[in-house]
Amino acid sequence: MADGKTPAPRVLVLTGSASDLPEIEKMVPLLERFGLSWRIEVASAHRQPATVHRLVAEAEAGGTEVFVAAAGMAAHLPGVVASLTAKPVIGVPLASGPLAGFDALLSIVQMPPGVPVATVAVGGAGARNAAVLAARILALKDPQVAAALDAYRRELAEGGR
């Protein structure tokens, strides 16, 4: 994106570690099903705060509409992203450490006033729900995304996954 030639995705997914990718990539099939452009970046809120700041600033300038931030344990990444943008931020708590993601869940849902983060379930199920939530947000202004969501909901009602 920094080259000015690659358009910003509608959904930018940030995750704190490359080890998170197997769980967070579970959202990709749904993002694609809903016709949403996306990109996943790895940047830790603790180890690479300047990189997180740059990625969010570039995405905002390029027109990214929704951010998804996934992290485990202290899970500061979703809150940091939410502090850097007025766009919707969806937090995905990831299972890690002795509390199996409960610590990440509590960290994400306890944002200070004015720094809201929408939160989904822990792990891969949460990643899939983050994709659906991003689509629901974007469907408010995009009839094609709304139609894709309606088809998905009908499939779920008929017993699909």
N, CA and C of each residue as an Amber inpcrd file, in Angstrom:
protein
   483
   0.8220000  -1.1920000   0.0000000   0.0000000   0.0000000   0.0000000
   0.8620000   1.2500000   0.0000000   2.0020000   1.1910000   0.5810000
   2.8510000   2.3700000   0.6690000   3.3370000   2.8290000  -0.7020000
   3.2830000   1.9400000  -1.7040000   3.7440000   2.3210000  -3.0300000
   2.7540000   3.2220000  -3.7630000   1.5640000   3.4080000  -3.2260000
   0.5740000   4.2720000  -3.8430000  -0.1510000   3.6210000  -5.0100000
   0.2250000   2.4000000  -5.3740000  -0.3830000   1.7190000  -6.5110000
  -1.3960000   0.6740000  -6.0710000  -1.1950000   0.0820000  -4.9200000
  -2.0880000  -0.9510000  -4.4220000  -3.2050000  -0.2990000  -3.6310000
  -4.4490000  -0.4860000  -4.0520000  -5.5460000   0.1490000  -3.3100000
  -5.6870000  -0.4640000  -1.9220000  -6.1340000   0.3360000  -1.0070000
  -6.3890000  -0.1630000   0.3460000  -7.5580000  -1.1280000   0.2980000
  -7.5170000  -2.1730000   1.0900000  -8.6490000  -3.0960000   1.1380000
  -9.8100000  -2.4770000   1.9060000 -11.0020000  -2.9820000   1.6630000
 -12.1510000  -2.5180000   2.4510000 -12.0040000  -2.9680000   3.8980000
 -11.3930000  -4.1470000   4.0960000 -11.1870000  -4.6980000   5.4370000
  -9.6950000  -4.9550000   5.6300000  -9.1130000  -4.2880000   6.6120000
  -7.7260000  -4.5490000   6.9630000  -7.7220000  -5.3610000   8.2480000
  -7.0560000  -6.5000000   8.1990000  -6.9470000  -7.3910000   9.3400000
  -5.5280000  -7.2920000   9.8820000  -5.4160000  -6.9460000  11.1390000
  -4.1210000  -6.8830000  11.8090000  -4.0760000  -7.9660000  12.8670000
  -2.9670000  -8.6600000  12.9440000  -2.7990000  -9.6700000  13.9820000
  -1.4250000  -9.4970000  14.5980000  -1.3270000  -9.8170000  15.8700000
  -0.1260000  -9.5110000  16.6230000   1.0600000 -10.4070000  16.3630000
   0.8420000 -11.5780000  15.7770000   1.9260000 -12.5290000  15.5890000
   1.6320000 -13.4380000  14.4010000   2.6760000 -13.8600000  13.7270000
   2.5030000 -14.8010000  12.6140000   1.8950000 -16.1120000  13.0960000
   2.1000000 -16.4580000  14.3580000   1.5120000 -17.6930000  14.8800000
  -0.0130000 -17.6090000  14.9620000  -0.5730000 -16.4000000  14.8630000
  -2.0270000 -16.2110000  14.8860000  -2.6740000 -16.5010000  13.5300000
  -1.8820000 -16.5530000  12.4800000  -2.4340000 -16.6340000  11.1220000
  -3.3530000 -17.8290000  10.8810000  -3.0450000 -19.0330000  11.3670000
  -3.9720000 -20.1440000  11.1000000  -5.3910000 -19.8830000  11.6050000
  -5.5300000 -19.2090000  12.7330000  -6.8680000 -18.9080000  13.2480000
  -7.5020000 -17.7510000  12.4790000  -6.7660000 -16.6920000  12.2630000
  -7.3390000 -15.4990000  11.6420000  -7.6580000 -15.7400000  10.1640000
  -6.9270000 -16.6250000   9.5190000  -7.1920000 -16.9080000   8.1040000
  -8.5170000 -17.6380000   7.8940000  -9.1370000 -18.0920000   8.9640000
 -10.4410000 -18.7390000   8.8530000 -11.5290000 -17.7620000   8.4210000
 -11.2260000 -16.4720000   8.4680000 -12.2090000 -15.4850000   8.0290000
 -12.1420000 -15.2420000   6.5190000 -11.0560000 -15.6240000   5.8920000
 -10.8440000 -15.2990000   4.4740000 -11.9420000 -15.8400000   3.5570000
 -12.3450000 -17.1160000   3.6710000 -13.3990000 -17.5850000   2.7570000
 -14.6820000 -16.7590000   2.8410000 -15.0380000 -16.3030000   4.0390000
 -16.2530000 -15.4930000   4.1690000 -16.0450000 -14.0930000   3.6010000
 -14.9000000 -13.4870000   3.8580000 -14.6420000 -12.1670000   3.2670000
 -14.7590000 -12.2510000   1.7420000 -14.2010000 -13.3100000   1.1840000
 -14.2720000 -13.4760000  -0.2710000 -15.6970000 -13.7730000  -0.7300000
 -16.4130000 -14.5660000   0.0160000 -17.8050000 -14.8720000  -0.3370000
 -18.6440000 -13.6000000  -0.3990000 -18.3830000 -12.6680000   0.5170000
 -19.1430000 -11.4180000   0.5510000 -18.5920000 -10.3760000  -0.4160000
 -17.5570000 -10.7230000  -1.1610000 -17.0050000  -9.8120000  -2.1600000
 -16.2000000  -8.6680000  -1.5710000 -15.6200000  -8.8800000  -0.3960000
 -14.8800000  -7.8060000   0.2720000 -13.3820000  -7.9360000   0.0090000
 -12.7740000  -6.8530000  -0.3920000 -11.3210000  -6.8630000  -0.5100000
 -10.7400000  -6.8280000   0.8980000  -9.6380000  -7.5180000   1.0890000
  -9.0530000  -7.6540000   2.4140000  -7.5410000  -7.7930000   2.2990000
  -6.9030000  -7.5680000   3.4100000  -5.4650000  -7.8200000   3.5250000
  -5.1750000  -8.1250000   4.9860000  -4.2590000  -9.0460000   5.2200000
  -3.8310000  -9.3770000   6.5760000  -2.4020000  -8.8850000   6.7550000
  -2.1710000  -8.1940000   7.8570000  -0.8320000  -7.7140000   8.2230000
  -0.5100000  -8.2020000   9.6250000   0.7400000  -8.5120000   9.8660000
   1.1990000  -8.9200000  11.1920000   1.9920000  -7.7730000  11.7940000
   1.5410000  -7.3030000  12.9480000   2.2460000  -6.2310000  13.6600000
   1.7930000  -6.2360000  15.1110000   2.7270000  -6.3240000  16.0080000
   2.4240000  -6.3790000  17.4300000   2.2750000  -4.9830000  18.0170000
   1.2240000  -4.7940000  18.8020000   1.0250000  -3.5090000  19.4820000
   2.1530000  -3.2440000  20.4700000   2.7390000  -4.2920000  21.0160000
   3.7930000  -4.1540000  22.0190000   5.1750000  -4.0130000  21.3960000
   5.4470000  -4.8120000  20.3750000   6.7920000  -4.8480000  19.7930000
   6.9730000  -3.9120000  18.5950000   5.8700000  -3.5830000  17.9250000
   5.9600000  -2.7860000  16.7000000   4.8980000  -1.6930000  16.6580000
   4.7950000  -0.8600000  17.6800000   3.7340000   0.1460000  17.6780000
   3.8220000   1.1210000  16.5130000   5.0150000   1.4590000  16.0780000
   5.1500000   2.3780000  14.9420000   4.5990000   1.7400000  13.6650000
   4.8040000   0.4450000  13.5120000   4.2840000  -0.2650000  12.3390000
   2.7560000  -0.3030000  12.3790000   2.1840000  -0.5590000  13.5380000
   0.7270000  -0.5590000  13.6780000   0.1810000   0.8140000  13.2970000
   0.8000000   1.8530000  13.8220000   0.3580000   3.2280000  13.5300000
   0.4260000   3.4990000  12.0300000   1.5230000   3.1130000  11.3900000
   1.6920000   3.3410000   9.9490000   0.6480000   2.5740000   9.1460000
   0.4330000   1.3080000   9.4820000  -0.5420000   0.4980000   8.7390000
  -1.9470000   1.0780000   8.8360000  -2.3350000   1.5120000  10.0140000
  -3.6750000   2.0920000  10.1930000  -3.7740000   3.4090000   9.4330000
  -2.7530000   4.2520000   9.5370000  -2.7800000   5.5470000   8.8400000
  -2.8450000   5.3520000   7.3280000  -2.0600000   4.4390000   6.8000000
  -2.0790000   4.1940000   5.3570000  -3.4210000   3.6270000   4.9100000
  -3.9650000   2.7080000   5.6990000  -5.2570000   2.1190000   5.3420000
  -6.3560000   3.1730000   5.3640000  -6.3570000   4.0010000   6.3900000
  -7.3630000   5.0740000   6.4620000  -7.2480000   6.0030000   5.2680000
  -6.0360000   6.4120000   4.9570000  -5.8200000   7.3200000   3.8200000
  -6.2490000   6.6740000   2.5090000  -6.1240000   5.3560000   2.4260000
  -6.4870000   4.6410000   1.2090000  -7.9520000   4.2760000   1.1050000
  -8.7140000   4.4590000   2.1890000 -10.1430000   4.1920000   2.1260000
 -10.6190000   2.9240000   2.8060000  -9.7760000   2.2700000   3.5870000
 -10.2280000   1.0930000   4.3330000 -11.4230000   1.4940000   5.1890000
 -12.4240000   0.6250000   5.2270000 -13.6800000   0.9530000   5.9060000
 -13.8700000   0.2580000   7.2470000 -13.2650000  -0.9100000   7.4200000
 -13.4040000  -1.6720000   8.6570000 -12.0480000  -2.2840000   8.9890000
 -11.7210000  -2.2690000  10.2760000 -10.4980000  -2.8930000  10.7610000
 -10.8580000  -4.0830000  11.6330000 -10.1000000  -5.1520000  11.4940000
 -10.2070000  -6.3020000  12.3830000  -8.8390000  -6.4540000  13.0270000
  -8.8130000  -6.5910000  14.3490000  -7.5510000  -6.7540000  15.0550000
  -7.6430000  -7.9740000  15.9520000  -6.6820000  -8.8870000  15.7840000
  -6.6860000 -10.1310000  16.5380000  -5.4250000 -10.2360000  17.3720000
  -5.5930000 -10.6630000  18.6150000  -4.4360000 -10.8360000  19.4860000
  -4.8160000 -11.7140000  20.6570000  -3.8100000 -12.3100000  21.2530000
  -4.0190000 -13.1320000  22.4260000  -3.4550000 -12.4700000  23.6650000
  -3.6310000 -13.1200000  24.7820000  -3.1530000 -12.7120000  26.0980000
  -3.6000000 -11.2900000  26.4500000  -2.6920000 -10.3380000  26.5640000
  -3.0840000  -8.9780000  26.9530000  -3.9160000  -8.3010000  25.8670000
  -3.7450000  -8.6980000  24.6250000  -4.5940000  -8.2840000  23.4980000
  -4.7900000  -6.7790000  23.3840000  -3.7090000  -6.0520000  23.3910000
  -3.8170000  -4.5970000  23.2630000  -4.0640000  -4.1250000  21.8290000
  -3.7740000  -4.9490000  20.8580000  -3.8580000  -4.5210000  19.4620000
  -5.2260000  -3.9540000  19.0740000  -6.3500000  -4.5990000  19.3900000
  -7.6350000  -3.9990000  18.9970000  -7.8490000  -2.6050000  19.5850000
  -7.4890000  -2.4070000  20.8280000  -7.6540000  -1.0890000  21.4510000
  -6.7400000  -0.0440000  20.8510000  -5.5230000  -0.4380000  20.5400000
  -4.5920000   0.5000000  19.9010000  -5.1420000   0.9200000  18.5410000
  -5.6010000  -0.0500000  17.7600000  -6.1660000   0.2790000  16.4460000
  -7.3640000   1.2080000  16.6180000  -8.2410000   0.8960000  17.5680000
  -9.4210000   1.7460000  17.7890000  -9.0370000   3.1540000  18.2190000
  -7.9070000   3.3010000  18.8880000  -7.4720000   4.6350000  19.3020000
  -6.9260000   5.4500000  18.1360000  -6.6140000   4.7730000  17.0430000
  -5.9980000   5.4420000  15.8910000  -6.9840000   5.7620000  14.7700000
  -8.2280000   5.3050000  14.8830000  -9.1900000   5.4890000  13.7980000
 -10.5920000   5.7050000  14.3620000 -11.4160000   6.3530000  13.5800000
 -12.8380000   6.4850000  13.9220000 -13.6660000   5.4330000  13.1860000
 -13.0230000   4.6170000  12.3700000 -13.7140000   3.5490000  11.6360000
 -14.0120000   2.3890000  12.5860000 -14.9610000   1.5230000  12.2240000
 -15.2680000   0.3790000  13.0760000 -14.0640000  -0.5520000  13.2350000
 -13.8700000  -1.0230000  14.4610000 -12.8150000  -1.9850000  14.7730000
 -13.4690000  -3.1970000  15.4240000 -13.1430000  -4.3650000  14.8910000
 -13.6470000  -5.6220000  15.4240000 -12.4610000  -6.3460000  16.0470000
 -12.5830000  -6.7040000  17.3050000 -11.5180000  -7.4140000  17.9990000
 -11.7810000  -8.9070000  18.0240000 -10.7500000  -9.6730000  17.6980000
 -10.8340000 -11.1300000  17.7570000  -9.8560000 -11.6050000  18.8310000
 -10.3720000 -12.0480000  19.9860000  -9.4760000 -12.5840000  21.0060000
  -8.9920000 -13.9750000  20.5860000  -7.7130000 -14.2200000  20.7580000
  -7.1420000 -15.5000000  20.3600000  -6.7140000 -16.2900000  21.5910000
  -6.9440000 -17.5920000  21.5400000  -6.5780000 -18.4690000  22.6460000
  -5.0620000 -18.6060000  22.7030000  -4.5070000 -18.2730000  23.8460000
  -3.0800000 -18.4600000  24.0900000  -2.8570000 -18.3480000  25.5840000
  -1.7520000 -18.8760000  26.0320000  -1.4320000 -18.7840000  27.4440000
  -2.3270000 -19.6570000  28.3040000  -2.1420000 -19.5750000  29.6140000
  -2.8600000 -20.4660000  30.5260000  -4.3640000 -20.2070000  30.6250000
  -4.8260000 -19.0450000  30.1870000  -6.2530000 -18.7370000  30.2920000
  -7.0230000 -19.0200000  28.9960000  -6.3470000 -19.5660000  27.9940000
  -6.9860000 -20.0420000  26.7600000  -7.8370000 -18.9880000  26.0480000
  -7.4510000 -17.7380000  26.1350000  -8.1590000 -16.6810000  25.4140000
  -9.0770000 -15.8460000  26.2720000  -9.3820000 -16.3090000  27.4950000
 -10.2650000 -15.5340000  28.3570000  -9.6340000 -14.1900000  28.7110000
  -8.3200000 -14.1860000  28.9140000  -7.6140000 -12.9330000  29.2060000
  -7.7150000 -11.9740000  28.0290000  -7.5680000 -12.4890000  26.8150000
  -7.6730000 -11.6500000  25.6170000  -9.0860000 -11.0950000  25.4700000
 -10.0770000 -11.9370000  25.7080000 -11.4690000 -11.4970000  25.6240000
 -11.7340000 -10.3500000  26.5970000 -11.3120000 -10.5140000  27.8400000
 -11.5270000  -9.4590000  28.8300000 -10.7670000  -8.1880000  28.4640000
  -9.5680000  -8.3340000  27.9440000  -8.7930000  -7.1640000  27.5520000
  -9.4980000  -6.3760000  26.4540000 -10.0420000  -7.0770000  25.4820000
 -10.6640000  -6.4090000  24.3430000 -11.9850000  -5.7440000  24.7250000
 -12.7750000  -6.3830000  25.5780000 -14.0830000  -5.8030000  25.8960000
 -13.9980000  -4.6700000  26.9130000 -12.8690000  -4.4960000  27.5550000
 -12.7370000  -3.4600000  28.5770000 -11.9870000  -2.2420000  28.0500000
 -12.4690000  -1.6790000  26.9720000 -11.8520000  -0.4850000  26.4210000
 -12.3190000   0.7440000  27.1890000 -11.4850000   1.7600000  27.2430000
 -11.9060000   2.9870000  27.9270000 -12.9970000   3.7020000  27.1320000
 -13.7360000   4.5770000  27.7840000 -14.7790000   5.3260000  27.0840000
 -14.2080000   6.0410000  25.8490000 -14.9400000   5.9650000  24.7580000
 -14.5270000   6.6300000  23.5270000 -13.6310000   5.8000000  22.6350000
 -13.2790000   4.5890000  23.0720000 -12.4190000   3.7100000  22.2730000
 -13.1150000   2.3490000  22.1570000 -14.2650000   2.3100000  21.4780000
 -15.0050000   1.0560000  21.4110000 -14.3910000   0.0630000  20.4280000
 -14.4920000  -1.1990000  20.8060000 -14.0900000  -2.2940000  19.9330000
 -15.2260000  -3.3190000  19.9710000 -15.7860000  -3.6390000  18.8270000
 -16.7650000  -4.7220000  18.7510000 -15.9950000  -6.0220000  18.9510000
 -16.5270000  -6.9330000  19.7210000 -15.7870000  -8.1400000  20.0530000
 -16.5920000  -9.3700000  19.6710000 -15.8810000 -10.3820000  19.2000000
 -16.4940000 -11.6400000  18.7980000 -15.9040000 -12.7750000  19.6360000
 -16.2880000 -13.9870000  19.3520000 -15.8400000 -15.1590000  20.1060000
 -14.3290000 -15.3690000  19.9640000 -13.7940000 -16.1720000  20.8400000
 -12.3680000 -16.4860000  20.8450000 -12.0340000 -17.4240000  19.6840000
 -10.9190000 -17.1490000  19.0170000 -10.3530000 -18.0660000  18.0280000
 -10.9840000 -18.0330000  16.6570000 -10.9210000 -19.1880000  15.9850000
 -11.3870000 -19.2870000  14.6080000 -12.8550000 -18.9760000  14.4280000
 -13.6870000 -19.3890000  15.3950000 -15.1140000 -19.0490000  15.3170000
 -15.2830000 -17.5410000  15.3750000 -14.4960000 -16.9000000  16.2090000
 -14.5280000 -15.4420000  16.2950000 -14.0490000 -14.7930000  15.0080000
 -13.0400000 -15.3690000  14.3930000 -12.5440000 -14.8210000  13.1250000
 -13.6300000 -14.8910000  12.0610000 -14.3340000 -16.0110000  12.0060000
 -15.4330000 -16.1310000  11.0330000 -16.5370000 -15.1170000  11.3420000
 -16.8710000 -14.9660000  12.6110000 -17.8890000 -13.9780000  12.9690000
 -17.4100000 -12.5550000  12.6920000 -16.1240000 -12.3060000  12.8130000
 -15.5910000 -10.9830000  12.4770000 -15.8120000 -10.6820000  10.9980000
 -15.6490000 -11.6840000  10.1520000 -15.9010000 -11.4890000   8.7230000
 -17.3670000 -11.1560000   8.4720000 -18.2600000 -11.8640000   9.1570000
 -19.6920000 -11.6090000   8.9970000 -20.0410000 -10.2200000   9.5300000
 -19.4930000  -9.8490000  10.6700000 -19.7690000  -8.5230000  11.2320000
 -19.2400000  -7.4170000  10.3180000 -18.0560000  -7.6000000   9.7650000
 -17.5200000  -6.6100000   8.8220000 -18.4660000  -6.4690000   7.6260000
 -18.9480000  -7.6000000   7.1260000 -19.8870000  -7.5550000   5.9960000
 -21.1770000  -6.8500000   6.3840000 -21.6680000  -7.0930000   7.5830000
 -22.9020000  -6.4290000   8.0170000 -22.7140000  -4.9150000   8.1090000
 -21.5660000  -4.5110000   8.5740000 -21.2860000  -3.0670000   8.6340000
 -21.2590000  -2.4790000   7.2270000 -20.5650000  -3.1330000   6.3250000
 -20.4300000  -2.6180000   4.9620000 -21.7250000  -2.7500000   4.1660000
 -22.5730000  -3.7130000   4.5300000 -23.8530000  -3.8960000   3.8320000
 -24.7980000  -2.7270000   4.0500000 -24.5500000  -1.9350000   5.0690000
 -25.4020000  -0.7710000   5.3050000 -25.4070000   0.1830000   4.1190000
 -24.3080000   0.2090000   3.3670000 -24.1910000   1.1080000   2.2160000
 -23.9370000   0.3790000   0.9010000 -23.8540000  -0.9450000   0.9380000
 -23.4820000  -1.6940000  -0.2540000 -24.4950000  -2.8040000  -0.5100000
 -25.3900000  -2.6110000  -1.5010000 -26.4280000  -3.6120000  -1.7730000
 -25.8790000  -4.9750000  -2.1900000 -24.7210000  -5.0220000  -2.8290000
 -24.1460000  -6.3120000  -3.2330000 -23.7080000  -7.1160000  -2.0090000
 -23.1130000  -6.4390000  -1.0560000 -22.7210000  -7.1220000   0.1750000
 -23.9750000  -7.5600000   0.9260000 -24.9920000  -6.7200000   0.9580000
 -26.2510000  -7.0680000   1.6280000 -26.8670000  -8.3140000   0.9890000
 -26.8540000  -8.3980000  -0.3270000 -27.4080000  -9.5620000  -1.0140000
 -26.6070000 -10.8200000  -0.6940000 -25.2920000 -10.7060000  -0.6590000
 -24.4510000 -11.8540000  -0.3140000 -24.7070000 -12.3100000   1.1230000
 -24.9150000 -11.3560000   2.0230000 -25.2360000 -11.6930000   3.4130000
 -26.5870000 -12.3920000   3.5090000 -27.5740000 -11.9090000   2.7670000
 -28.8870000 -12.5420000   2.7810000 -28.7970000 -13.9930000   2.3040000
 -28.0210000 -14.2190000   1.2480000 -27.8500000 -15.5830000   0.7440000
 -27.1650000 -16.4580000   1.7940000 -26.1760000 -15.9170000   2.4680000
 -25.4640000 -16.6500000   3.5160000 -26.4180000 -16.9900000   4.6660000
 -27.2270000 -16.0360000   5.0700000 -28.1720000 -16.2660000   6.1650000
 -29.2000000 -17.3300000   5.7870000 -29.6520000 -17.3210000   4.5360000
 -30.5940000 -18.3550000   4.0780000 -29.9340000 -19.7320000   4.1360000
 -28.6830000 -19.8040000   3.7100000 -27.9430000 -21.0690000   3.7560000
 -27.8160000 -21.5650000   5.2020000 -27.5180000 -20.6750000   6.1230000
 -27.4190000 -21.0670000   7.5320000 -28.7580000 -21.5850000   8.0460000
 -29.8400000 -20.9140000   7.6400000 -31.1790000 -21.3160000   8.0890000
 -31.5380000 -22.7170000   7.5690000 -30.9490000 -23.0800000   6.4450000
 -31.2170000 -24.3990000   5.8500000 -30.2300000 -25.4580000   6.3440000
 -29.4360000 -25.0930000   7.3390000 -28.5200000 -26.0680000   7.9310000
 -27.1160000 -26.0320000   7.3860000 -26.7820000 -25.0380000   6.5880000
 -25.4320000 -24.9240000   6.0390000 -24.4680000 -24.3210000   7.0440000
 -23.2330000 -24.2190000   6.6460000 -22.2120000 -23.6170000   7.5120000
 -21.6520000 -22.4420000   6.7940000
